[in-house]
Amino acid sequence: MAKEKIVLAYSGGLDTSAIIPWLKENYDCEVICVCGDVGQGKETDGLEEKALKTGASKLYIENLVEEFITEVKATNSDKLK
């Protein structure tokens, strides 16, 4: 039987990096990481290597720049006038 999968919103910081081995140990699961790129630039460099080193099976970096900009504009449209 295949292991259960957990999808983790991953930043690459201490908390999300430390929780990967904990999840694997306590839930005997596969951990798949997802990071939303909202324009942080080079901050996402090296994330895949870090996620894999701490035990994740995959890392997906999703380009969310347009969605982020659209949401910020919609949320703050009254403040932009």
ZAFI-651320 format. One record per residue (C-alpha): residue in one letter; x, y, z. Coordinates in steps of 0.5 Angstrom, whole numbers, plus 500, padded with zeros to 3 digits. Layout:
AXYZ
...
//
This chain:
M500500500
A503507498
K504512504
E500518505
K502524503
I502531506
V503537502
L507543506
A507550505
Y514551505
S518557506
G525554507
G525557514
L527553521
D520552522
T518549515
S525545515
A524542522
I517540521
I519535515
P523530518
W518530524
L512529520
K516523516
E517520523
N511521527
Y506520521
D510515516
C508519510
E511522504
V512530505
I511534498
C513542499
V510547495
C512555496
G509561493
D513565489
V510572490
G516576487
Q521574492
G527574487
K533570489
E530568496
T527561492
D534560490
G537553494
L530552496
E529545493
E536543495
K534544502
A527541502
L530535499
K536535504
T531535510
G527529507
A521532502
S520528496
K519534492
L518541492
Y514545487
I515553487
E509556484
N509563480
L504567484
V506574482
E500576478
E495573483
F499576489
I499583485
T491582483
E489581490
V493586493
K490591488
A483589489
T484589497
N487596497
S484599491
D481605496
K487606498
L491607491
K486613489
//
